[in-house]
Amino acid sequence: MKKNIFIILITFTLAKFTLACDFNDSSFEQDEVAIWLGSNSLFSKAYRDGKCVLDKALLNVPLEQRKIIANLIAKSYAKDIKRTKENSTYNY
């Protein structure tokens, strides 16, 4: 189940066409992280796409709660990575 969700998230993140955000929007012109990352790399485009998806999903959530949710999502990825590393040490 988690693999399916991860694949869907990656697909949305790496897709050139995103339904969540319009890149003509000036919101990234003021985003210090987006400016620091630039706009030429796959990583910076993934950041922008991911941020757009989260912003749209959390549109009616206060900013402080958005931060908490984003941190929880990041921690869930850290746990997935740790679990994957633990499972890779087992000999099957």
MOPAC internal coordinates of N, CA, C and O (Angstrom, degrees):
PM7 1SCF
backbone

  N    0.0000 0     0.00 0     0.00 0    0    0    0
  C    1.4501 1     0.00 0     0.00 0    1    0    0
  C    1.5280 1   110.23 1     0.00 0    2    1    0
  O    1.2310 1   120.61 1   133.63 1    3    2    1
  N    1.3433 1   116.44 1   -46.37 1    3    2    1
  C    1.4595 1   119.90 1  -179.22 1    5    3    2
  C    1.5204 1   111.38 1   -66.55 1    6    5    3
  O    1.2310 1   120.65 1   147.07 1    7    6    5
  N    1.3423 1   116.36 1   -32.93 1    7    6    5
  C    1.4607 1   119.54 1   177.95 1    9    7    6
  C    1.5178 1   110.45 1   -64.00 1   10    9    7
  O    1.2310 1   120.55 1   139.47 1   11   10    9
  N    1.3300 1   116.55 1   -40.53 1   11   10    9
  C    1.4633 1   120.57 1   179.11 1   13   11   10
  C    1.5209 1   111.38 1   -63.32 1   14   13   11
  O    1.2310 1   120.59 1   136.98 1   15   14   13
  N    1.3237 1   116.48 1   -43.02 1   15   14   13
  C    1.4629 1   120.78 1   179.07 1   17   15   14
  C    1.5248 1   109.46 1   -64.87 1   18   17   15
  O    1.2310 1   120.29 1   137.79 1   19   18   17
  N    1.3260 1   117.05 1   -42.21 1   19   18   17
  C    1.4599 1   120.94 1   179.66 1   21   19   18
  C    1.5254 1   110.61 1   -62.68 1   22   21   19
  O    1.2310 1   119.90 1   137.81 1   23   22   21
  N    1.3154 1   117.80 1   -42.19 1   23   22   21
  C    1.4671 1   121.25 1   179.34 1   25   23   22
  C    1.5205 1   110.47 1   -64.53 1   26   25   23
  O    1.2310 1   120.50 1   139.15 1   27   26   25
  N    1.3184 1   116.64 1   -40.85 1   27   26   25
  C    1.4671 1   119.97 1   178.35 1   29   27   26
  C    1.5209 1   110.57 1   -63.87 1   30   29   27
  O    1.2310 1   120.06 1   136.30 1   31   30   29
  N    1.3318 1   117.49 1   -43.70 1   31   30   29
  C    1.4644 1   120.76 1   179.03 1   33   31   30
  C    1.5251 1   111.34 1   -62.43 1   34   33   31
  O    1.2310 1   120.07 1   136.66 1   35   34   33
  N    1.3153 1   117.47 1   -43.34 1   35   34   33
  C    1.4593 1   121.09 1   178.79 1   37   35   34
  C    1.5219 1   110.16 1   -63.21 1   38   37   35
  O    1.2310 1   120.49 1   138.58 1   39   38   37
  N    1.3300 1   116.67 1   -41.42 1   39   38   37
  C    1.4607 1   120.49 1   179.88 1   41   39   38
  C    1.5177 1   110.87 1   -60.54 1   42   41   39
  O    1.2310 1   120.53 1   133.85 1   43   42   41
  N    1.3272 1   116.59 1   -46.15 1   43   42   41
  C    1.4571 1   119.30 1   178.36 1   45   43   42
  C    1.5175 1   111.84 1   -65.46 1   46   45   43
  O    1.2310 1   121.00 1   141.92 1   47   46   45
  N    1.3158 1   115.69 1   -38.08 1   47   46   45
  C    1.4540 1   119.79 1  -177.71 1   49   47   46
  C    1.5167 1   111.96 1   -67.64 1   50   49   47
  O    1.2310 1   120.12 1   139.23 1   51   50   49
  N    1.3089 1   117.37 1   -40.77 1   51   50   49
  C    1.4547 1   120.76 1  -175.29 1   53   51   50
  C    1.5263 1   113.86 1   -88.92 1   54   53   51
  O    1.2310 1   120.30 1   170.91 1   55   54   53
  N    1.3084 1   117.03 1    -9.09 1   55   54   53
  C    1.4590 1   119.73 1  -179.20 1   57   55   54
  C    1.5335 1   109.95 1   -68.22 1   58   57   55
  O    1.2310 1   121.18 1   -41.68 1   59   58   57
  N    1.3126 1   115.34 1   138.32 1   59   58   57
  C    1.4602 1   119.15 1   178.47 1   61   59   58
  C    1.5212 1   111.21 1   -71.08 1   62   61   59
  O    1.2310 1   120.41 1   146.59 1   63   62   61
  N    1.3130 1   116.82 1   -33.41 1   63   62   61
  C    1.4521 1   120.75 1   178.96 1   65   63   62
  C    1.5096 1   108.38 1   -99.47 1   66   65   63
  O    1.2310 1   120.46 1   -57.44 1   67   66   65
  N    1.3041 1   116.72 1   122.56 1   67   66   65
  C    1.4498 1   119.65 1   179.40 1   69   67   66
  C    1.5159 1   110.03 1  -119.16 1   70   69   67
  O    1.2310 1   120.64 1   -42.27 1   71   70   69
  N    1.3087 1   116.39 1   137.73 1   71   70   69
  C    1.4506 1   121.07 1  -179.85 1   73   71   70
  C    1.5230 1   111.60 1   -85.75 1   74   73   71
  O    1.2310 1   120.08 1   167.70 1   75   74   73
  N    1.3094 1   117.45 1   -12.30 1   75   74   73
  C    1.4499 1   120.96 1  -172.59 1   77   75   74
  C    1.5146 1   113.60 1   -88.97 1   78   77   75
  O    1.2310 1   119.52 1   158.41 1   79   78   77
  N    1.3083 1   118.52 1   -21.59 1   79   78   77
  C    1.4532 1   118.95 1  -170.45 1   81   79   78
  C    1.5202 1   110.65 1  -149.61 1   82   81   79
  O    1.2310 1   120.97 1   -33.53 1   83   82   81
  N    1.2909 1   115.75 1   146.47 1   83   82   81
  C    1.4546 1   121.76 1   175.45 1   85   83   82
  C    1.5183 1   107.54 1  -105.43 1   86   85   83
  O    1.2310 1   120.16 1   -62.11 1   87   86   85
  N    1.3420 1   117.30 1   117.89 1   87   86   85
  C    1.4558 1   120.37 1  -176.73 1   89   87   86
  C    1.5193 1   112.75 1   -69.74 1   90   89   87
  O    1.2310 1   119.69 1   170.21 1   91   90   89
  N    1.3178 1   118.19 1    -9.79 1   91   90   89
  C    1.4612 1   120.12 1   173.88 1   93   91   90
  C    1.5211 1   110.70 1   -75.22 1   94   93   91
  O    1.2310 1   120.84 1   169.64 1   95   94   93
  N    1.3174 1   115.99 1   -10.36 1   95   94   93
  C    1.4528 1   121.91 1   178.14 1   97   95   94
  C    1.5212 1   109.43 1   -66.96 1   98   97   95
  O    1.2310 1   120.61 1   -38.56 1   99   98   97
  N    1.2913 1   116.45 1   141.44 1   99   98   97
  C    1.4700 1   120.23 1  -177.18 1  101   99   98
  C    1.5194 1   112.71 1   -86.12 1  102  101   99
  O    1.2310 1   119.58 1  -170.39 1  103  102  101
  N    1.3390 1   118.41 1     9.61 1  103  102  101
  C    1.4644 1   120.06 1  -176.74 1  105  103  102
  C    1.5259 1   112.26 1   -63.64 1  106  105  103
  O    1.2310 1   119.77 1   149.71 1  107  106  105
  N    1.3304 1   118.04 1   -30.29 1  107  106  105
  C    1.4587 1   120.38 1  -179.34 1  109  107  106
  C    1.5249 1   112.42 1   -82.78 1  110  109  107
  O    1.2310 1   120.00 1   166.36 1  111  110  109
  N    1.3127 1   117.60 1   -13.64 1  111  110  109
  C    1.4596 1   120.09 1   177.58 1  113  111  110
  C    1.5267 1   110.94 1   -69.55 1  114  113  111
  O    1.2310 1   120.58 1   158.72 1  115  114  113
  N    1.3287 1   116.49 1   -21.28 1  115  114  113
  C    1.4586 1   121.33 1  -179.41 1  117  115  114
  C    1.5257 1   112.35 1  -108.07 1  118  117  115
  O    1.2310 1   119.98 1   177.65 1  119  118  117
  N    1.3039 1   117.65 1    -2.35 1  119  118  117
  C    1.4629 1   122.64 1   179.82 1  121  119  118
  C    1.5318 1   108.54 1   -83.58 1  122  121  119
  O    1.2310 1   120.56 1   -68.46 1  123  122  121
  N    1.3202 1   116.54 1   111.54 1  123  122  121
  C    1.4698 1   121.16 1  -175.73 1  125  123  122
  C    1.5298 1   111.88 1   -62.08 1  126  125  123
  O    1.2310 1   119.81 1   143.44 1  127  126  125
  N    1.3075 1   117.96 1   -36.56 1  127  126  125
  C    1.4653 1   120.75 1   179.90 1  129  127  126
  C    1.5259 1   109.54 1   -67.93 1  130  129  127
  O    1.2310 1   120.24 1   136.22 1  131  130  129
  N    1.3341 1   117.15 1   -43.78 1  131  130  129
  C    1.4656 1   120.55 1   178.97 1  133  131  130
  C    1.5208 1   110.75 1   -62.67 1  134  133  131
  O    1.2310 1   119.95 1   140.67 1  135  134  133
  N    1.3200 1   117.71 1   -39.33 1  135  134  133
  C    1.4648 1   121.47 1   177.56 1  137  135  134
  C    1.5228 1   109.63 1   -64.73 1  138  137  135
  O    1.2310 1   120.33 1   135.86 1  139  138  137
  N    1.3276 1   116.97 1   -44.14 1  139  138  137
  C    1.4607 1   121.24 1  -179.46 1  141  139  138
  C    1.5193 1   111.60 1   -63.41 1  142  141  139
  O    1.2310 1   120.30 1   140.50 1  143  142  141
  N    1.3422 1   117.02 1   -39.50 1  143  142  141
  C    1.4678 1   121.06 1  -179.53 1  145  143  142
  C    1.5282 1   112.25 1   -73.26 1  146  145  143
  O    1.2310 1   120.44 1   154.31 1  147  146  145
  N    1.3137 1   116.77 1   -25.69 1  147  146  145
  C    1.4597 1   120.02 1  -176.61 1  149  147  146
  C    1.5185 1   109.96 1    83.04 1  150  149  147
  O    1.2310 1   120.78 1    15.00 1  151  150  149
  N    1.3176 1   116.10 1  -165.00 1  151  150  149
  C    1.4630 1   118.47 1  -177.20 1  153  151  150
  C    1.5291 1   112.92 1  -135.21 1  154  153  151
  O    1.2310 1   119.99 1  -171.28 1  155  154  153
  N    1.3197 1   117.63 1     8.72 1  155  154  153
  C    1.4580 1   119.98 1  -174.57 1  157  155  154
  C    1.5206 1   114.67 1   -98.01 1  158  157  155
  O    1.2310 1   119.77 1   160.47 1  159  158  157
  N    1.3190 1   118.04 1   -19.53 1  159  158  157
  C    1.4623 1   119.34 1  -174.09 1  161  159  158
  C    1.5260 1   111.41 1   -93.72 1  162  161  159
  O    1.2310 1   121.30 1   -20.89 1  163  162  161
  N    1.3043 1   115.12 1   159.11 1  163  162  161
  C    1.4598 1   121.62 1   175.63 1  165  163  162
  C    1.5284 1   110.02 1   -62.84 1  166  165  163
  O    1.2310 1   120.69 1   143.83 1  167  166  165
  N    1.3360 1   116.29 1   -36.17 1  167  166  165
  C    1.4614 1   121.08 1  -179.78 1  169  167  166
  C    1.5297 1   110.94 1   -64.01 1  170  169  167
  O    1.2310 1   120.09 1   135.73 1  171  170  169
  N    1.3317 1   117.43 1   -44.27 1  171  170  169
  C    1.4689 1   119.96 1  -179.06 1  173  171  170
  C    1.5231 1   110.90 1   -67.06 1  174  173  171
  O    1.2310 1   120.30 1   143.62 1  175  174  173
  N    1.3262 1   117.04 1   -36.38 1  175  174  173
  C    1.4671 1   119.86 1   177.34 1  177  175  174
  C    1.5213 1   110.62 1   -68.10 1  178  177  175
  O    1.2310 1   120.32 1   142.43 1  179  178  177
  N    1.3297 1   117.00 1   -37.57 1  179  178  177
  C    1.4644 1   120.78 1   176.95 1  181  179  178
  C    1.5243 1   110.42 1   -65.01 1  182  181  179
  O    1.2310 1   120.50 1   140.80 1  183  182  181
  N    1.3379 1   116.66 1   -39.20 1  183  182  181
  C    1.4687 1   120.91 1   177.19 1  185  183  182
  C    1.5273 1   110.03 1   -60.42 1  186  185  183
  O    1.2310 1   120.59 1   132.03 1  187  186  185
  N    1.3194 1   116.48 1   -47.97 1  187  186  185
  C    1.4635 1   120.72 1  -178.67 1  189  187  186
  C    1.5268 1   111.22 1   -63.24 1  190  189  187
  O    1.2310 1   120.55 1   134.55 1  191  190  189
  N    1.3264 1   116.55 1   -45.45 1  191  190  189
  C    1.4644 1   119.97 1   179.56 1  193  191  190
  C    1.5228 1   110.80 1   -62.46 1  194  193  191
  O    1.2310 1   120.62 1   134.17 1  195  194  193
  N    1.3363 1   116.41 1   -45.83 1  195  194  193
  C    1.4584 1   120.65 1  -179.91 1  197  195  194
  C    1.5091 1   112.60 1   -62.57 1  198  197  195
  O    1.2310 1   120.63 1   138.86 1  199  198  197
  N    1.3164 1   116.41 1   -41.14 1  199  198  197
  C    1.4643 1   120.59 1   178.98 1  201  199  198
  C    1.5250 1   110.46 1   -65.33 1  202  201  199
  O    1.2310 1   120.59 1   140.36 1  203  202  201
  N    1.3202 1   116.48 1   -39.64 1  203  202  201
  C    1.4647 1   120.37 1   178.06 1  205  203  202
  C    1.5268 1   111.16 1   -62.72 1  206  205  203
  O    1.2310 1   120.65 1   135.84 1  207  206  205
  N    1.3280 1   116.35 1   -44.16 1  207  206  205
  C    1.4639 1   120.50 1   179.85 1  209  207  206
  C    1.5220 1   110.08 1   -62.63 1  210  209  207
  O    1.2310 1   120.20 1   133.83 1  211  210  209
  N    1.3211 1   117.23 1   -46.17 1  211  210  209
  C    1.4674 1   120.36 1   179.12 1  213  211  210
  C    1.5238 1   111.57 1   -63.78 1  214  213  211
  O    1.2310 1   120.38 1   136.82 1  215  214  213
  N    1.3269 1   116.89 1   -43.18 1  215  214  213
  C    1.4630 1   119.83 1  -179.80 1  217  215  214
  C    1.5220 1   111.21 1   -61.47 1  218  217  215
  O    1.2310 1   120.51 1   140.00 1  219  218  217
  N    1.3251 1   116.63 1   -40.00 1  219  218  217
  C    1.4582 1   119.16 1   179.31 1  221  219  218
  C    1.5246 1   110.83 1   -69.59 1  222  221  219
  O    1.2310 1   120.15 1   138.27 1  223  222  221
  N    1.3272 1   117.32 1   -41.73 1  223  222  221
  C    1.4663 1   121.17 1  -179.34 1  225  223  222
  C    1.5250 1   111.76 1   -66.77 1  226  225  223
  O    1.2310 1   120.46 1   148.05 1  227  226  225
  N    1.3198 1   116.72 1   -31.95 1  227  226  225
  C    1.4691 1   121.30 1  -175.62 1  229  227  226
  C    1.5217 1   111.84 1  -107.20 1  230  229  227
  O    1.2310 1   120.16 1  -152.10 1  231  230  229
  N    1.3042 1   117.29 1    27.90 1  231  230  229
  C    1.4590 1   122.85 1  -174.60 1  233  231  230
  C    1.5222 1   112.91 1   -56.50 1  234  233  231
  O    1.2310 1   119.99 1   140.12 1  235  234  233
  N    1.3252 1   117.63 1   -39.88 1  235  234  233
  C    1.4678 1   121.30 1  -176.38 1  237  235  234
  C    1.5259 1   113.27 1   -96.38 1  238  237  235
  O    1.2310 1   120.51 1  -166.69 1  239  238  237
  N    1.3258 1   116.63 1    13.31 1  239  238  237
  C    1.4611 1   121.45 1  -178.76 1  241  239  238
  C    1.5311 1   108.33 1  -103.20 1  242  241  239
  O    1.2310 1   119.77 1   -44.39 1  243  242  241
  N    1.3281 1   118.03 1   135.61 1  243  242  241
  C    1.4747 1   120.22 1   177.94 1  245  243  242
  C    1.5274 1   111.98 1   -59.20 1  246  245  243
  O    1.2310 1   120.76 1   -27.04 1  247  246  245
  N    1.3218 1   116.15 1   152.96 1  247  246  245
  C    1.4573 1   122.94 1  -174.31 1  249  247  246
  C    1.5259 1   112.79 1   -56.47 1  250  249  247
  O    1.2310 1   119.69 1   137.89 1  251  250  249
  N    1.3205 1   118.19 1   -42.11 1  251  250  249
  C    1.4695 1   121.08 1  -179.45 1  253  251  250
  C    1.5297 1   110.74 1   -63.82 1  254  253  251
  O    1.2310 1   120.24 1   141.00 1  255  254  253
  N    1.3163 1   117.16 1   -39.00 1  255  254  253
  C    1.4593 1   120.48 1   178.64 1  257  255  254
  C    1.5211 1   110.83 1   -71.13 1  258  257  255
  O    1.2310 1   119.83 1   147.46 1  259  258  257
  N    1.3399 1   117.92 1   -32.54 1  259  258  257
  C    1.4703 1   121.02 1   174.51 1  261  259  258
  C    1.5219 1   110.17 1   -59.67 1  262  261  259
  O    1.2310 1   121.07 1   138.38 1  263  262  261
  N    1.3277 1   115.56 1   -41.62 1  263  262  261
  C    1.4683 1   120.50 1   179.68 1  265  263  262
  C    1.5272 1   110.29 1   -62.80 1  266  265  263
  O    1.2310 1   120.41 1   137.37 1  267  266  265
  N    1.3144 1   116.82 1   -42.63 1  267  266  265
  C    1.4598 1   121.14 1  -179.98 1  269  267  266
  C    1.5267 1   110.18 1   -64.29 1  270  269  267
  O    1.2310 1   120.46 1   135.25 1  271  270  269
  N    1.3182 1   116.73 1   -44.75 1  271  270  269
  C    1.4673 1   120.89 1   179.63 1  273  271  270
  C    1.5210 1   110.66 1   -62.77 1  274  273  271
  O    1.2310 1   120.07 1   136.22 1  275  274  273
  N    1.3378 1   117.47 1   -43.78 1  275  274  273
  C    1.4676 1   120.89 1   178.89 1  277  275  274
  C    1.5291 1   110.81 1   -61.73 1  278  277  275
  O    1.2310 1   120.21 1   140.11 1  279  278  277
  N    1.3290 1   117.20 1   -39.89 1  279  278  277
  C    1.4701 1   120.54 1   177.72 1  281  279  278
  C    1.5268 1   111.57 1   -66.10 1  282  281  279
  O    1.2310 1   120.41 1   141.19 1  283  282  281
  N    1.3287 1   116.81 1   -38.81 1  283  282  281
  C    1.4663 1   119.90 1   177.23 1  285  283  282
  C    1.5246 1   111.08 1   -64.56 1  286  285  283
  O    1.2310 1   120.22 1   140.20 1  287  286  285
  N    1.3249 1   117.19 1   -39.80 1  287  286  285
  C    1.4601 1   120.86 1   177.49 1  289  287  286
  C    1.5227 1   109.72 1   -63.12 1  290  289  287
  O    1.2310 1   120.36 1   135.76 1  291  290  289
  N    1.3390 1   116.92 1   -44.24 1  291  290  289
  C    1.4656 1   120.69 1   179.02 1  293  291  290
  C    1.5239 1   110.77 1   -61.44 1  294  293  291
  O    1.2310 1   120.15 1   138.97 1  295  294  293
  N    1.3322 1   117.32 1   -41.03 1  295  294  293
  C    1.4670 1   120.37 1   178.90 1  297  295  294
  C    1.5209 1   111.14 1   -66.09 1  298  297  295
  O    1.2310 1   120.15 1   145.40 1  299  298  297
  N    1.3290 1   117.32 1   -34.60 1  299  298  297
  C    1.4660 1   119.09 1   179.05 1  301  299  298
  C    1.5277 1   110.11 1   -65.98 1  302  301  299
  O    1.2310 1   119.83 1   143.43 1  303  302  301
  N    1.3435 1   117.93 1   -36.57 1  303  302  301
  C    1.4624 1   120.59 1   175.72 1  305  303  302
  C    1.5208 1   110.71 1   -66.32 1  306  305  303
  O    1.2310 1   120.19 1   140.90 1  307  306  305
  N    1.3215 1   117.24 1   -39.10 1  307  306  305
  C    1.4652 1   120.48 1   178.39 1  309  307  306
  C    1.5313 1   110.47 1   -62.54 1  310  309  307
  O    1.2310 1   120.46 1   139.40 1  311  310  309
  N    1.3347 1   116.72 1   -40.60 1  311  310  309
  C    1.4692 1   120.08 1   177.75 1  313  311  310
  C    1.5250 1   110.96 1   -66.89 1  314  313  311
  O    1.2310 1   120.10 1   141.31 1  315  314  313
  N    1.3372 1   117.41 1   -38.69 1  315  314  313
  C    1.4657 1   120.30 1   177.31 1  317  315  314
  C    1.5220 1   111.13 1   -62.71 1  318  317  315
  O    1.2310 1   120.47 1   139.04 1  319  318  317
  N    1.3173 1   116.70 1   -40.96 1  319  318  317
  C    1.4683 1   120.81 1   178.66 1  321  319  318
  C    1.5214 1   110.20 1   -64.79 1  322  321  319
  O    1.2310 1   120.52 1   136.22 1  323  322  321
  N    1.3245 1   116.61 1   -43.78 1  323  322  321
  C    1.4662 1   120.72 1   179.14 1  325  323  322
  C    1.5255 1   110.42 1   -62.38 1  326  325  323
  O    1.2310 1   120.16 1   136.88 1  327  326  325
  N    1.3274 1   117.31 1   -43.12 1  327  326  325
  C    1.4610 1   121.76 1   179.83 1  329  327  326
  C    1.5260 1   110.40 1   -64.16 1  330  329  327
  O    1.2310 1   120.53 1   139.94 1  331  330  329
  N    1.3200 1   116.58 1   -40.06 1  331  330  329
  C    1.4623 1   120.50 1   178.85 1  333  331  330
  C    1.5175 1   110.75 1   -64.16 1  334  333  331
  O    1.2310 1   120.05 1   137.85 1  335  334  333
  N    1.3299 1   117.50 1   -42.15 1  335  334  333
  C    1.4675 1   120.83 1   178.31 1  337  335  334
  C    1.5157 1   110.97 1   -64.85 1  338  337  335
  O    1.2310 1   120.13 1   140.50 1  339  338  337
  N    1.3345 1   117.36 1   -39.50 1  339  338  337
  C    1.4629 1   119.95 1   178.71 1  341  339  338
  C    1.5206 1   110.88 1   -65.32 1  342  341  339
  O    1.2310 1   120.49 1   138.89 1  343  342  341
  N    1.3325 1   116.66 1   -41.11 1  343  342  341
  C    1.4617 1   120.19 1  -179.28 1  345  343  342
  C    1.5317 1   111.51 1   -70.36 1  346  345  343
  O    1.2310 1   119.81 1   151.93 1  347  346  345
  N    1.3090 1   117.97 1   -28.07 1  347  346  345
  C    1.4578 1   119.62 1  -178.43 1  349  347  346
  C    1.5320 1   112.11 1   -74.22 1  350  349  347
  O    1.2310 1   119.95 1   164.83 1  351  350  349
  N    1.3272 1   117.70 1   -15.17 1  351  350  349
  C    1.4683 1   120.20 1   179.86 1  353  351  350
  C    1.5289 1   111.92 1   -84.94 1  354  353  351
  O    1.2310 1   120.37 1   167.20 1  355  354  353
  N    1.3502 1   116.90 1   -12.80 1  355  354  353
  C    1.4540 1   119.84 1   178.26 1  357  355  354
  C    1.5179 1   109.45 1   -78.26 1  358  357  355
  O    1.2310 1   120.82 1   -37.76 1  359  358  357
  N    1.3184 1   116.04 1   142.24 1  359  358  357
  C    1.4559 1   121.22 1   175.90 1  361  359  358
  C    1.5239 1   108.66 1   -95.86 1  362  361  359
  O    1.2310 1   121.13 1   -61.55 1  363  362  361
  N    1.2953 1   115.44 1   118.45 1  363  362  361
  C    1.4591 1   120.03 1  -179.80 1  365  363  362
  C    1.4801 1   110.47 1  -100.85 1  366  365  363
  O    1.2310 1   120.10 1   180.00 1  367  366  365

